[in-house]
């Protein structure tokens, strides 16, 4: 899936209700670079990513890409690197202004093979 | 000596009511829950900043149930030590329950422990089910209820029972296009024989039936095709879900040649019923039995929720699927029993206090017993899991690898797990154990996997930061 195609689906219409509360952005960095994703106080990182048209944020050990699956913290498929912590569940982490979300490869590496800044935790 | 303490795990309808009841009867109550806010999966609450918004006619009954539940909980919430963002990691005995949040862990004791951990969705794997964009039907609901976000623009659903229909209608109301809902059989058809045999069950379930009718009407008005007796064959796409392929099946789950149909979709959602979260009860030593319709390995319990372990109770869907309405009543009944045990070593002491809930629970149970048949999967459904299909998503174990292990004689679930690593990843087997059990040969469903400490992944930092129990529930 190329990046332009994945982002093209990002429309405000994935948020069907009139929304109150303060909007802000989180930073999502995948293999192609970093972009700001709109988010709302209290929603999950996964909700913000999906609303913005992102569907994958991890490469599994077998090389396949993964994103959200169960949405309730059971399956751990949506794990990624959040604020430097690998294996953080996007569906269980609330978005906060400026939060850093990075694509995870395998057990917790960055796409370039490096270790995330937050260290192993 | 400190007050008698009831520990409740899970803050869904059952856990909320159990905690409220035990607090009302004078116990110190600790309510441990993974989520930031009570409600469980069914009444998942959005954060305050996202609350509000219009409630459609079809969604109103659920909103009303939720309001009643929260009103009842609120009356006793002040007496409950609610610990959100916290999970039970291990149970070494009722006097040694290890709980952990993001940064710390502690051992707590309970005079009575109520496991109200609910259930999670079961999905039968098909080729392509690990693609991004493939989710569970419940995930669609969780995103909508918890974040007011719909997962995609064009959402196809497939599976068994009523959940795919309800989730599809909710997605339509949220503005998505739903190209198809493909069900293994009409979810209403298994209902009729049971309901006609027992008209009281029909009467008891009239609310749920009319609610289902409202959701079906939403689909009908939107022109969504609901295809029954159809089976999902695969999901495909270039790096993410782009289409769902389905076919008619022969009644046993085998596709009828020449009936394949393809539906373009950016999101594909599956549900094939539920699996009870029974691992905490099993780790505490409760006896279990296998019930494929109501959630797999279920703790054996009596009408008070008492298990084979003195002082250990199970409430709500963790004891077998019966839905949120029954779970709330059951929680109130089990909460009274747990309080009786904690205070007087007599689970029946406060039975009269929960008589109304017991009677209402009986009505819901009667209806749900008829409904349970709609989750019975066709006999040969797992024949569609191709050799190359990943069964264990965490460890990347394929059907072919499982079959080889079974052929080599590893036919029990624990043996299969040890031989293939299937079920040993981050999810603790929650995504694959039902499939493994179906593929594992004659012993597969008889034997639950061992439930060991570390039931939820926990950081070393939290384990190392062990704090004292003194502040809990006093």
HADDOCK unambig.tbl for C-alpha pairs under 7 A between the chains (distance, minus, plus):
assign (segid A and resid 1 and name CA) (segid B and resid 238 and name CA) 5.83 0.50 0.50
assign (segid A and resid 1 and name CA) (segid B and resid 239 and name CA) 5.15 0.50 0.50
assign (segid A and resid 1 and name CA) (segid B and resid 240 and name CA) 6.74 0.50 0.50
assign (segid A and resid 14 and name CA) (segid B and resid 149 and name CA) 5.71 0.50 0.50
assign (segid A and resid 14 and name CA) (segid B and resid 150 and name CA) 5.33 0.50 0.50
assign (segid A and resid 15 and name CA) (segid B and resid 148 and name CA) 5.95 0.50 0.50
assign (segid A and resid 15 and name CA) (segid B and resid 149 and name CA) 4.81 0.50 0.50
assign (segid A and resid 15 and name CA) (segid B and resid 150 and name CA) 6.55 0.50 0.50
assign (segid A and resid 16 and name CA) (segid B and resid 148 and name CA) 6.86 0.50 0.50
assign (segid A and resid 16 and name CA) (segid B and resid 149 and name CA) 6.87 0.50 0.50
assign (segid A and resid 16 and name CA) (segid B and resid 174 and name CA) 5.39 0.50 0.50
assign (segid A and resid 16 and name CA) (segid B and resid 175 and name CA) 6.65 0.50 0.50
assign (segid A and resid 17 and name CA) (segid B and resid 53 and name CA) 5.96 0.50 0.50
assign (segid A and resid 17 and name CA) (segid B and resid 148 and name CA) 6.74 0.50 0.50
assign (segid A and resid 18 and name CA) (segid B and resid 53 and name CA) 6.43 0.50 0.50
assign (segid A and resid 19 and name CA) (segid B and resid 50 and name CA) 6.12 0.50 0.50
assign (segid A and resid 20 and name CA) (segid B and resid 49 and name CA) 5.91 0.50 0.50
assign (segid A and resid 20 and name CA) (segid B and resid 50 and name CA) 5.93 0.50 0.50
assign (segid A and resid 21 and name CA) (segid B and resid 49 and name CA) 4.66 0.50 0.50
assign (segid A and resid 21 and name CA) (segid B and resid 50 and name CA) 6.58 0.50 0.50
assign (segid A and resid 41 and name CA) (segid B and resid 49 and name CA) 6.27 0.50 0.50
assign (segid A and resid 42 and name CA) (segid B and resid 47 and name CA) 5.06 0.50 0.50
assign (segid A and resid 42 and name CA) (segid B and resid 49 and name CA) 6.86 0.50 0.50
assign (segid A and resid 43 and name CA) (segid B and resid 47 and name CA) 6.88 0.50 0.50
assign (segid A and resid 43 and name CA) (segid B and resid 146 and name CA) 6.88 0.50 0.50
assign (segid A and resid 43 and name CA) (segid B and resid 147 and name CA) 4.91 0.50 0.50
assign (segid A and resid 44 and name CA) (segid B and resid 147 and name CA) 6.86 0.50 0.50
assign (segid A and resid 47 and name CA) (segid B and resid 143 and name CA) 6.09 0.50 0.50
assign (segid A and resid 47 and name CA) (segid B and resid 147 and name CA) 6.25 0.50 0.50
assign (segid A and resid 47 and name CA) (segid B and resid 149 and name CA) 6.17 0.50 0.50
assign (segid A and resid 50 and name CA) (segid B and resid 151 and name CA) 5.80 0.50 0.50
assign (segid A and resid 51 and name CA) (segid B and resid 149 and name CA) 6.21 0.50 0.50
assign (segid A and resid 51 and name CA) (segid B and resid 151 and name CA) 6.74 0.50 0.50
assign (segid A and resid 55 and name CA) (segid B and resid 132 and name CA) 5.59 0.50 0.50
assign (segid A and resid 55 and name CA) (segid B and resid 133 and name CA) 5.88 0.50 0.50
assign (segid A and resid 56 and name CA) (segid B and resid 132 and name CA) 5.49 0.50 0.50
assign (segid A and resid 62 and name CA) (segid B and resid 396 and name CA) 6.67 0.50 0.50
assign (segid A and resid 65 and name CA) (segid B and resid 131 and name CA) 6.75 0.50 0.50
assign (segid A and resid 65 and name CA) (segid B and resid 132 and name CA) 6.56 0.50 0.50
assign (segid A and resid 65 and name CA) (segid B and resid 239 and name CA) 6.98 0.50 0.50
assign (segid A and resid 66 and name CA) (segid B and resid 130 and name CA) 6.78 0.50 0.50
assign (segid A and resid 66 and name CA) (segid B and resid 131 and name CA) 6.32 0.50 0.50
assign (segid A and resid 66 and name CA) (segid B and resid 132 and name CA) 5.09 0.50 0.50
assign (segid A and resid 67 and name CA) (segid B and resid 132 and name CA) 5.00 0.50 0.50
assign (segid A and resid 68 and name CA) (segid B and resid 132 and name CA) 6.99 0.50 0.50
assign (segid A and resid 68 and name CA) (segid B and resid 135 and name CA) 6.53 0.50 0.50
assign (segid A and resid 69 and name CA) (segid B and resid 134 and name CA) 6.42 0.50 0.50
assign (segid A and resid 69 and name CA) (segid B and resid 135 and name CA) 4.20 0.50 0.50
assign (segid A and resid 69 and name CA) (segid B and resid 136 and name CA) 6.06 0.50 0.50
assign (segid A and resid 69 and name CA) (segid B and resid 139 and name CA) 6.84 0.50 0.50
assign (segid A and resid 70 and name CA) (segid B and resid 135 and name CA) 6.01 0.50 0.50
assign (segid A and resid 70 and name CA) (segid B and resid 136 and name CA) 5.35 0.50 0.50
assign (segid A and resid 70 and name CA) (segid B and resid 138 and name CA) 6.91 0.50 0.50
assign (segid A and resid 70 and name CA) (segid B and resid 139 and name CA) 5.07 0.50 0.50
assign (segid A and resid 71 and name CA) (segid B and resid 139 and name CA) 4.31 0.50 0.50
assign (segid A and resid 71 and name CA) (segid B and resid 142 and name CA) 6.22 0.50 0.50
assign (segid A and resid 72 and name CA) (segid B and resid 139 and name CA) 6.75 0.50 0.50
assign (segid A and resid 72 and name CA) (segid B and resid 142 and name CA) 6.90 0.50 0.50
assign (segid A and resid 74 and name CA) (segid B and resid 427 and name CA) 6.07 0.50 0.50
assign (segid A and resid 75 and name CA) (segid B and resid 427 and name CA) 4.76 0.50 0.50
assign (segid A and resid 75 and name CA) (segid B and resid 430 and name CA) 6.77 0.50 0.50
assign (segid A and resid 75 and name CA) (segid B and resid 431 and name CA) 6.25 0.50 0.50
assign (segid A and resid 76 and name CA) (segid B and resid 426 and name CA) 6.26 0.50 0.50
assign (segid A and resid 76 and name CA) (segid B and resid 427 and name CA) 5.82 0.50 0.50
assign (segid A and resid 121 and name CA) (segid B and resid 459 and name CA) 6.62 0.50 0.50
